[in-house]
Amino acid sequence: MNIGKRYEITTFGKGKGEKGTKFKGMFIAEEKEFYILQHREGFKECFLKLDFVTGECKVEEL
């Protein structure tokens, strides 16, 4: 991921049949263990890097 670009993050549900949730935002920072994205309305969300490795989250550039 590149700082300043927009991404859609899909977080998959834990249970059977869960569709998961989506978050669209701009990648603003990278820390040791997580990524920080900011929604267009101003709120921020953090995603663990490990979740992308294990397949619990998926990223797609917009």
One Martini backbone bead per residue (centre of mass of N, CA, C, O) as a GRO file, in nm:
protein
   62
    1MET     BB    1   0.101   0.033   0.016
    2ASN     BB    2   0.020   0.387  -0.038
    3ILE     BB    3   0.053   0.690   0.048
    4GLY     BB    4  -0.254   0.863  -0.058
    5LYS     BB    5  -0.420   0.623  -0.121
    6ARG     BB    6  -0.702   0.441  -0.216
    7TYR     BB    7  -0.902   0.202  -0.020
    8GLU     BB    8  -1.038  -0.133   0.015
    9ILE     BB    9  -1.154  -0.297   0.305
   10THR     BB   10  -1.194  -0.642   0.385
   11THR     BB   11  -1.373  -0.793   0.654
   12PHE     BB   12  -1.405  -1.100   0.778
   13GLY     BB   13  -1.598  -1.309   0.925
   14LYS     BB   14  -1.603  -1.558   1.177
   15GLY     BB   15  -1.848  -1.691   1.083
   16LYS     BB   16  -2.078  -1.860   0.930
   17GLY     BB   17  -2.176  -1.665   0.651
   18GLU     BB   18  -2.002  -1.427   0.666
   19LYS     BB   19  -1.934  -1.129   0.478
   20GLY     BB   20  -1.860  -0.867   0.607
   21THR     BB   21  -1.661  -0.567   0.583
   22LYS     BB   22  -1.631  -0.223   0.467
   23PHE     BB   23  -1.350   0.004   0.385
   24LYS     BB   24  -1.306   0.346   0.289
   25GLY     BB   25  -0.973   0.489   0.223
   26MET     BB   26  -0.689   0.662   0.326
   27PHE     BB   27  -0.357   0.618   0.335
   28ILE     BB   28  -0.160   0.761   0.621
   29ALA     BB   29  -0.025   0.504   0.787
   30GLU     BB   30   0.263   0.322   0.932
   31GLU     BB   31   0.320   0.069   1.147
   32LYS     BB   32   0.450  -0.205   1.282
   33GLU     BB   33   0.134  -0.363   1.306
   34PHE     BB   34  -0.016  -0.125   1.130
   35TYR     BB   35  -0.279   0.035   0.956
   36ILE     BB   36  -0.385   0.369   0.844
   37LEU     BB   37  -0.714   0.494   0.782
   38GLN     BB   38  -0.913   0.751   0.608
   39HIS     BB   39  -1.204   0.881   0.591
   40ARG     BB   40  -1.380   1.132   0.429
   41GLU     BB   41  -1.515   1.215   0.726
   42GLY     BB   42  -1.233   1.157   0.932
   43PHE     BB   43  -1.222   0.883   1.021
   44LYS     BB   44  -1.042   0.614   1.176
   45GLU     BB   45  -0.858   0.307   1.081
   46CYS     BB   46  -0.732  -0.004   1.196
   47PHE     BB   47  -0.496  -0.257   1.062
   48LEU     BB   48  -0.369  -0.554   1.076
   49LYS     BB   49  -0.119  -0.709   0.914
   50LEU     BB   50  -0.187  -1.007   0.989
   51ASP     BB   51  -0.474  -1.012   0.851
   52PHE     BB   52  -0.354  -1.021   0.558
   53VAL     BB   53  -0.191  -1.286   0.588
   54THR     BB   54  -0.448  -1.470   0.697
   55GLY     BB   55  -0.724  -1.347   0.538
   56GLU     BB   56  -0.918  -1.144   0.707
   57CYS     BB   57  -0.800  -0.942   0.494
   58LYS     BB   58  -0.869  -0.716   0.214
   59VAL     BB   59  -0.711  -0.542  -0.060
   60GLU     BB   60  -0.815  -0.247  -0.265
   61GLU     BB   61  -0.765  -0.040  -0.516
   62LEU     BB   62  -0.927   0.276  -0.630
   0.00000   0.00000   0.00000
